[in-house]
């Protein structure tokens, strides 16, 4: 790994879809704008008003848009997140695969054979 000091900087683009999605940008997983409560509260009021105006929405409408506030993948936090990372490190498995798919535990219970 090396540091590229010749870089002119980074430009961020926020992509807003009808629901939160995981996207691939030049093969790297990224995400569309997630309009959860924390995100909405972090947007300066003037910018939030501009966003709502551009979308033709009111604050009341925003509260009703469930698809935008449902995360595309499970949000793992705290102790469970730490355990997940440790498990992946121990087994030398990436958290995200080459196609951008997350390597998360299945939500389906494992079936035991008799």
C-alpha positions as CSV (number, residue, x, y, z in Angstrom):
1,X,0.0,0.0,0.0
2,X,1.2,3.5,-0.7
3,X,0.0,7.1,-0.3
4,X,-0.7,9.0,-3.5
5,X,0.0,12.6,-2.7
6,X,-0.6,13.7,-6.3
7,X,-4.3,13.1,-6.1
8,X,-6.4,16.2,-6.8
9,X,-9.0,15.1,-4.3
10,X,-12.2,13.2,-4.1
11,X,-15.6,14.0,-5.4
12,X,-18.7,12.4,-3.7
13,X,-21.9,11.9,-5.5
14,X,-25.1,11.0,-3.6
15,X,-27.4,8.8,-5.6
16,X,-31.0,8.8,-4.4
17,X,-33.3,5.9,-5.5
18,X,-36.8,5.0,-4.5
19,X,-35.3,2.7,-1.9
20,X,-31.9,2.2,-0.3
21,X,-29.7,0.0,-2.5
22,X,-26.2,-1.4,-2.6
23,X,-24.5,-0.3,-5.9
24,X,-21.2,-1.1,-7.6
25,X,-19.0,1.8,-8.7
26,X,-16.1,0.5,-10.7
27,X,-16.5,-2.8,-8.9
28,X,-16.5,-1.3,-5.4
29,X,-19.7,-1.7,-3.4
30,X,-21.2,1.6,-2.3
31,X,-24.7,2.6,-1.4
32,X,-27.5,5.0,-2.5
33,X,-28.5,7.8,-0.1
34,X,-30.1,6.2,3.0
35,X,-32.7,8.5,4.4
36,X,-32.9,7.1,7.9
37,X,-33.6,9.4,10.8
38,X,-29.9,10.0,11.6
39,X,-29.3,11.0,8.0
40,X,-32.3,13.3,7.9
41,X,-31.2,14.9,11.2
42,X,-27.7,15.5,9.9
43,X,-28.7,17.4,6.8
44,X,-28.6,21.1,7.4
45,X,-32.2,22.5,7.3
46,X,-31.7,24.7,4.2
47,X,-30.3,21.7,2.3
48,X,-33.1,19.4,3.5
49,X,-35.6,22.0,2.2
50,X,-33.8,22.1,-1.1
51,X,-34.0,18.3,-1.3
52,X,-37.6,18.2,-0.5
53,X,-38.4,20.9,-3.0
54,X,-36.5,19.1,-5.7
55,X,-38.4,15.9,-4.9
56,X,-41.8,17.7,-4.6
57,X,-42.2,16.4,-1.1
58,X,-43.1,17.9,2.3
59,X,-41.6,16.9,5.6
60,X,-44.8,14.9,6.2
61,X,-44.3,13.0,3.0
62,X,-40.7,12.2,3.9
63,X,-41.9,10.6,7.1
64,X,-44.2,8.3,5.2
65,X,-41.6,7.1,2.6
66,X,-40.8,3.8,4.2
67,X,-38.8,2.4,1.2
68,X,-36.1,5.1,1.6
69,X,-35.7,4.5,5.3
70,X,-35.4,0.7,5.2
71,X,-31.7,-0.3,4.9
72,X,-30.7,-2.4,1.9
73,X,-28.8,-4.9,4.2
74,X,-29.0,-5.7,7.9
75,X,-27.5,-3.0,10.1
76,X,-25.3,-4.9,12.6
77,X,-24.2,-2.8,15.6
78,X,-22.3,-3.1,18.9
79,X,-21.3,-6.4,20.3
80,X,-22.7,-8.4,17.4
81,X,-20.8,-6.3,14.8
82,X,-17.5,-6.8,16.7
83,X,-18.2,-10.6,16.9
84,X,-18.9,-10.6,13.1
85,X,-15.7,-8.9,12.3
86,X,-13.6,-11.2,14.6
87,X,-15.2,-14.2,13.0
88,X,-14.4,-13.0,9.5
89,X,-10.8,-12.2,10.5
90,X,-10.4,-15.6,12.1
91,X,-11.7,-17.4,9.0
92,X,-10.0,-15.1,6.6
93,X,-13.2,-14.2,4.9
94,X,-13.9,-10.8,3.5
95,X,-17.0,-9.0,4.8
96,X,-17.9,-8.1,1.2
97,X,-17.3,-10.3,-1.8
98,X,-16.0,-9.5,-5.3
99,X,-19.6,-8.8,-6.6
100,X,-20.5,-6.6,-3.7
101,X,-22.5,-9.2,-1.8
102,X,-22.2,-9.1,1.9
103,X,-21.1,-12.2,3.7
104,X,-23.5,-12.0,6.6
105,X,-25.0,-14.9,8.6
106,X,-28.1,-16.3,7.1
107,X,-31.4,-15.2,8.6
108,X,-32.6,-18.8,8.1
109,X,-32.2,-21.2,11.0
110,X,-29.8,-24.0,10.3
111,X,-31.5,-27.4,10.0
112,X,-30.1,-30.2,12.1
113,X,-30.0,-33.7,10.5
114,X,-30.9,-36.6,12.8
